[in-house]
Amino acid sequence: MLRSLRIERSEGDSEDGQAGFAPWVVPAAVGAVALVVGGTAGWFLKPAPPPPPPPVEASASTGQSVRAGGLVASGYVVARRQATVAAEVTGRLLEVRIEEGQRVRRGEVLAILEPTLARADLGSALARANAAEADLAEAQRVRDRTQQLAQQGFASDAALTAAQSRYESALAQRNAARSDAQRASAQLSRYEIRAPFAGVVVNKSAQPGEIISPISAGGGFTRTGICTIVDMSSLEIEVDVSEAYIARVSEGQRVEATLDAYPDTVFQARVIATIPAADRSRATVRVRIGFDQLDPRILPEMAISVRFLDDAA
């Protein structure tokens, strides 16, 4: 009975009694090995992550920040020498000789007021001065003749004294007339408005025919200024630095400045001075910064950012 029991082997079984592998097993194993090898190589060859950004400490009150390279602040380009040119007397504008963007020299005539009355006053003063000169000359001749007669005994001391008094009075009147003429001439010169220094006209605020006055008048019909002149050689930077960082700023410290209009250009500069006063409401201190070399692109009131370099920078 037991001999009749036996296990039927399939044709796929190996002759040595071991079971055979299915046809899909080998390709699957090869794929798995390839995935493991590729993943390991990719982990070793992946690029290093970028370095973290430099630490930044921001000031909530001023928006300033401190980076590893130095303190950063923002401000404006200002002119240390700037003037609104006005007339010293009240009058009607007869001529305006300037335009915006024009360069002017010191003492150059910018505008002329109508000088009719001033010219007439000068003429009267000169006429009085000429008359006083003639009176003085006559008084001097009388005095000299009286002195000669007194030496010969033909003129009394009283006559000599009177002649001397008349001469001195004529001399005083002559001097007064000369002073009046000089005053009238100076007054006439005020009707020519001249540039106080060399610079560039950045604003023209009056036209021929308008009334100009050194003091403001009601109604807004009277101008108080002719134009505004800026000395471009006096341009510098003013920034407000938070009190928390002002200890990092020192006189002569190197600065890199960048205009908002030209962000790709860096201008070298230096600290001129720290204003010895703080703004209580903003908790800031004003710092003056000077350019190493001025550039035609730098204009007054331009916004600018600066970076205060550390000593090691």
Legacy VTK file of the C-alpha trace (Angstrom):
# vtk DataFile Version 3.0
C-alpha trace
ASCII
DATASET POLYDATA
POINTS 313 float
0.000 0.000 0.000
2.735 2.483 0.988
4.727 1.699 -2.091
1.896 2.827 -4.256
2.049 6.352 -2.736
4.471 8.738 -4.504
4.852 12.478 -5.333
4.482 13.459 -8.945
7.177 15.975 -10.026
6.473 18.495 -12.665
8.614 18.864 -15.693
9.868 22.327 -14.465
11.395 20.789 -11.369
15.130 20.344 -11.415
16.579 16.944 -11.385
18.502 17.538 -8.136
15.273 17.982 -6.167
15.353 21.843 -5.781
12.387 23.989 -6.884
13.019 26.363 -9.943
12.571 30.214 -9.955
9.686 31.874 -11.738
10.677 33.767 -14.931
9.899 37.296 -13.474
11.986 36.997 -10.305
15.405 37.835 -11.814
14.413 41.070 -13.657
12.644 42.364 -10.535
15.714 41.764 -8.403
17.945 43.570 -10.887
15.617 46.625 -10.901
15.568 46.811 -7.123
19.349 46.754 -6.963
19.547 49.525 -9.580
17.179 51.742 -7.569
19.204 51.290 -4.404
22.484 52.077 -6.158
21.041 55.147 -7.953
19.525 56.542 -4.791
22.762 56.150 -2.874
24.770 57.859 -5.626
22.258 60.717 -5.861
22.495 61.328 -2.078
26.275 61.576 -2.264
26.322 63.747 -5.399
23.527 66.256 -4.569
24.730 69.913 -4.279
25.382 71.414 -0.889
22.592 73.674 0.433
23.235 77.470 0.140
24.733 79.201 3.179
22.233 80.885 5.484
21.806 84.682 5.056
23.832 86.954 7.341
22.165 87.801 10.615
20.144 91.006 10.517
18.983 93.067 13.428
16.257 95.535 12.465
15.266 98.677 14.314
11.493 98.985 14.568
11.582 102.781 14.912
13.850 103.752 11.991
13.854 100.703 9.741
17.657 100.547 9.923
19.521 97.269 10.066
22.914 95.959 11.070
24.466 93.332 8.811
27.761 91.553 9.074
29.278 94.197 6.754
28.229 97.208 8.823
25.392 99.516 9.781
22.902 100.394 7.029
20.887 103.634 6.997
18.998 105.794 4.519
18.764 109.543 4.010
18.942 112.302 1.407
21.474 114.316 -0.563
21.512 117.915 0.701
23.366 121.094 -0.215
25.209 122.871 2.573
25.210 126.061 0.516
21.830 127.000 -0.897
20.037 130.342 -1.088
16.755 131.789 -2.262
17.776 135.071 -3.882
15.435 138.003 -3.209
15.457 141.753 -3.713
16.466 144.164 -0.956
13.855 146.705 -2.073
10.291 146.573 -3.317
9.810 147.055 -7.038
8.471 145.711 -10.316
10.553 143.161 -12.182
11.805 144.629 -15.406
14.008 141.755 -16.567
14.836 138.185 -15.458
18.056 136.787 -16.909
18.131 133.239 -15.555
16.457 129.879 -16.214
16.399 126.567 -14.344
19.594 124.574 -14.775
21.678 127.629 -15.662
25.077 128.043 -14.025
25.771 131.511 -12.636
28.900 133.237 -11.367
29.236 135.147 -8.141
28.074 138.732 -8.646
26.310 137.991 -11.935
23.102 139.998 -12.490
20.102 137.687 -12.192
17.252 140.193 -12.509
16.598 143.938 -12.713
13.863 145.930 -10.999
12.375 149.063 -12.527
14.798 151.789 -11.282
13.040 154.979 -12.425
12.595 156.580 -8.995
15.967 155.397 -7.706
17.706 156.803 -10.769
15.944 160.148 -10.255
16.997 160.244 -6.598
20.598 159.604 -7.623
20.441 162.445 -10.139
19.174 164.861 -7.475
21.861 163.750 -5.040
24.586 164.252 -7.625
23.267 167.728 -8.453
23.349 168.719 -4.787
26.845 167.348 -4.492
27.993 169.428 -7.472
26.398 172.563 -6.001
28.089 171.905 -2.681
31.419 171.533 -4.446
30.921 174.946 -6.069
29.966 176.578 -2.747
33.019 175.081 -1.117
35.293 176.377 -3.842
33.833 179.882 -3.471
34.131 179.810 0.303
37.761 178.717 0.000
38.583 181.622 -2.329
36.936 184.108 0.056
38.824 182.725 3.009
42.176 182.797 1.204
41.611 186.426 0.028
40.533 187.510 3.497
43.649 185.961 5.000
45.873 187.922 2.576
44.030 191.158 3.375
44.288 190.508 7.091
48.056 190.033 6.788
48.284 193.427 5.008
46.045 195.068 7.603
43.122 195.643 5.262
40.759 193.037 6.854
39.649 192.751 10.437
39.837 189.632 12.534
36.048 189.430 12.478
35.996 189.279 8.698
38.666 186.590 8.739
36.685 184.553 11.287
33.502 184.851 9.234
35.289 183.726 6.083
36.771 180.748 7.904
33.338 179.778 9.298
31.753 179.985 5.879
34.467 177.740 4.458
33.970 175.113 7.166
30.201 175.187 6.676
30.595 174.738 2.913
32.997 171.861 3.530
30.482 170.110 5.789
27.708 170.598 3.255
29.932 169.222 0.515
30.693 166.114 2.570
27.007 165.593 3.331
26.082 165.949 -0.341
28.724 163.389 -1.274
27.330 160.975 1.302
23.808 161.464 -0.074
25.070 160.767 -3.585
26.844 157.602 -2.462
23.710 156.490 -0.633
21.553 157.094 -3.707
24.038 155.180 -5.848
23.992 152.236 -3.448
20.213 152.309 -3.414
20.132 152.199 -7.208
22.474 149.202 -7.227
19.927 147.277 -5.159
17.626 147.280 -8.159
20.080 144.871 -9.787
19.737 141.473 -8.108
23.043 139.591 -8.201
24.122 136.040 -7.392
25.610 135.756 -3.890
27.834 132.831 -4.919
28.548 130.600 -7.896
26.093 127.773 -8.413
23.221 126.317 -10.410
19.701 127.731 -10.590
17.318 124.974 -9.464
14.141 127.038 -9.202
12.868 130.172 -10.941
9.979 131.687 -9.011
9.353 135.109 -10.618
8.603 136.544 -14.023
8.956 140.039 -15.545
6.133 142.351 -14.530
5.638 140.891 -11.048
6.113 142.913 -7.868
9.085 141.819 -5.754
9.418 142.673 -2.081
11.845 141.604 0.669
8.871 141.060 2.986
5.779 138.993 2.354
2.608 140.882 1.495
-0.972 139.752 1.986
-2.959 138.255 -0.848
-0.094 136.375 -2.449
0.394 138.873 -5.296
3.895 139.902 -4.206
6.893 137.638 -4.730
9.593 137.413 -2.092
12.187 135.522 -4.136
13.590 135.470 -7.642
15.217 132.048 -7.759
17.003 129.387 -5.733
20.713 128.770 -6.280
22.569 125.648 -5.141
26.330 125.315 -4.831
26.818 121.832 -6.286
30.277 121.578 -4.746
28.681 121.570 -1.287
26.543 118.432 -1.750
26.680 115.883 1.042
24.518 113.216 2.694
22.369 113.489 5.808
21.057 110.338 7.499
19.316 109.691 10.795
20.884 106.848 12.781
19.083 105.163 15.657
20.462 105.882 19.108
20.966 102.148 19.573
23.560 102.096 16.779
25.136 105.551 16.991
28.119 104.120 18.889
29.107 102.333 15.688
29.557 105.647 13.837
32.730 107.714 14.175
34.203 110.761 12.451
36.211 109.834 9.360
34.622 106.382 9.100
34.429 104.980 5.570
30.968 104.763 3.982
29.552 103.201 0.825
26.599 105.166 -0.589
24.065 104.060 -3.211
21.527 106.355 -4.832
18.057 104.890 -5.272
18.153 106.231 -8.848
21.409 104.339 -9.616
21.349 101.161 -7.501
24.254 99.571 -9.394
26.714 102.402 -8.636
28.493 102.669 -5.286
29.885 106.064 -4.248
32.704 106.169 -1.735
32.192 108.580 1.144
33.242 109.314 4.724
31.615 110.552 7.922
32.085 114.309 8.359
30.455 114.768 11.743
27.783 113.496 14.089
25.389 116.277 15.075
25.578 116.561 18.890
21.816 116.497 19.388
19.204 113.741 19.339
15.633 113.738 18.087
13.558 112.776 21.121
10.453 111.818 19.132
12.313 109.515 16.757
15.225 108.468 18.996
17.726 109.214 16.232
20.917 111.214 15.763
21.752 113.025 12.525
25.017 112.172 10.745
26.704 114.231 8.005
28.532 112.286 5.301
30.752 113.737 2.560
31.432 112.281 -0.888
35.030 111.465 -1.786
34.323 112.638 -5.331
31.217 114.375 -6.634
29.408 113.033 -9.685
27.068 114.900 -12.071
24.416 112.277 -11.347
24.232 113.322 -7.706
21.471 115.896 -7.276
20.021 117.650 -4.210
17.158 115.914 -2.363
17.874 112.516 -3.956
17.145 109.494 -1.756
20.268 107.531 -0.859
21.261 104.486 1.204
24.563 104.223 3.040
26.523 101.435 4.679
28.979 102.306 7.426
32.016 100.082 7.006
33.629 98.491 10.003
37.344 98.979 10.576
38.053 95.475 9.285
35.947 95.976 6.143
LINES 1 314
313 0 1 2 3 4 5 6 7 8 9 10 11 12 13 14 15 16 17 18 19 20 21 22 23 24 25 26 27 28 29 30 31 32 33 34 35 36 37 38 39 40 41 42 43 44 45 46 47 48 49 50 51 52 53 54 55 56 57 58 59 60 61 62 63 64 65 66 67 68 69 70 71 72 73 74 75 76 77 78 79 80 81 82 83 84 85 86 87 88 89 90 91 92 93 94 95 96 97 98 99 100 101 102 103 104 105 106 107 108 109 110 111 112 113 114 115 116 117 118 119 120 121 122 123 124 125 126 127 128 129 130 131 132 133 134 135 136 137 138 139 140 141 142 143 144 145 146 147 148 149 150 151 152 153 154 155 156 157 158 159 160 161 162 163 164 165 166 167 168 169 170 171 172 173 174 175 176 177 178 179 180 181 182 183 184 185 186 187 188 189 190 191 192 193 194 195 196 197 198 199 200 201 202 203 204 205 206 207 208 209 210 211 212 213 214 215 216 217 218 219 220 221 222 223 224 225 226 227 228 229 230 231 232 233 234 235 236 237 238 239 240 241 242 243 244 245 246 247 248 249 250 251 252 253 254 255 256 257 258 259 260 261 262 263 264 265 266 267 268 269 270 271 272 273 274 275 276 277 278 279 280 281 282 283 284 285 286 287 288 289 290 291 292 293 294 295 296 297 298 299 300 301 302 303 304 305 306 307 308 309 310 311 312
